[in-house]
Amino acid sequence: MSEGTNDTEKKGFAAQKLELKNSKLDLKSKLNLDNVDLGVTMPSTNVNEYMRVLRLARKPSREEFTMIAKISMAGIGIIGTLGFVIYALLTELPKAF
C-alpha cells in the first residue's frame, strides 16, 4: 500500500512541477521581460572618479566624531534593548501558559 501511495505522491509532485513551469512560462510571455532595463550597471573602473572622491573627503573634527559615536552607540543600545525585550517575551510567555 505504501508503494502505491508513493507513486501517487510522485505523480502529484511531477504534475505540480509541470504546472509551476507552465505558469512561469505564461507569466514571462505575458509580461515580456526580455527587454526590461533594471537600471543595474557595472561599477566604473575609472580611477579618476575614485581619486576625486578621496580628494573631497576630509577628516572629521573631534566634535563631529563624538556626535557620530554617541548617535551610533545610542542606536546600538536601542536595537539591543529591543532585541532583548523580544527575546525575553518569547521565552517567558510560553512558560506562563
C-alpha positions in Angstrom: 0.0 0.0 0.0 2.9 2.4 0.7 4.3 1.8 -2.8 1.0 2.9 -4.4 0.9 5.9 -2.2 4.5 6.8 -3.0 3.8 6.5 -6.8 0.7 8.7 -6.4 2.8 11.3 -4.5 5.5 11.3 -7.2 2.9 11.8 -9.9 1.3 14.6 -7.9 4.7 16.2 -7.4 5.6 15.9 -11.1 2.2 17.4 -12.1 2.7 20.3 -9.7 6.2 20.9 -11.0 4.9 20.9 -14.6 2.1 23.2 -13.7 4.5 25.6 -12.0 6.8 25.6 -15.0 3.9 26.3 -17.3 2.7 29.2 -15.1 6.2 30.7 -15.2 6.3 30.5 -19.0 2.8 32.1 -19.2 3.8 34.9 -16.8 7.0 35.5 -18.8 5.2 35.7 -22.1 2.5 38.0 -20.6 5.0 40.4 -19.1 7.6 40.3 -21.9 10.6 40.6 -19.5 13.2 40.1 -22.2 13.8 43.8 -22.9 13.4 45.3 -19.4 16.1 47.6 -18.2 16.5 47.2 -14.4 19.0 50.1 -14.1 21.8 47.9 -12.8 25.1 48.7 -14.3 28.7 47.5 -13.6 30.7 49.8 -11.3 33.1 52.2 -13.0 36.7 51.2 -13.2 37.9 54.7 -13.9 40.4 55.5 -11.1 40.0 59.3 -11.6 36.4 59.1 -10.2 37.7 57.4 -7.0 40.6 59.9 -6.7 38.1 62.8 -6.9 36.0 61.4 -4.0 39.2 60.9 -1.9 40.3 64.5 -2.6 36.9 65.8 -1.4 36.9 63.6 1.8 38.3 65.2 5.0 39.0 64.0 8.5 36.1 64.8 10.8 36.6 67.2 13.7 36.6 65.9 17.2 33.1 67.3 17.8 31.8 65.6 14.6 33.4 62.3 15.6 32.0 62.4 19.1 28.5 63.2 17.9 28.6 60.3 15.4 29.9 58.0 18.1 27.2 59.0 20.5 24.4 58.5 17.9 25.8 55.2 16.9 26.1 53.9 20.5 22.5 55.1 21.2 21.3 53.2 18.1 23.1 50.0 19.1 21.7 50.3 22.6 18.1 50.8 21.4 18.3 47.9 19.0 20.0 45.7 21.6 17.3 46.6 24.2 14.5 45.9 21.8 16.0 42.6 20.8 16.4 41.6 24.5 12.8 42.5 25.3 11.5 40.5 22.3 13.7 37.5 23.3 12.5 37.7 27.0 8.9 37.9 25.9 9.2 34.9 23.5 11.0 32.7 26.1 8.9 33.6 29.2 5.4 33.9 27.7 5.3 30.2 26.6 6.3 29.1 30.1 3.3 31.1 31.6 0.8 29.1 29.6 
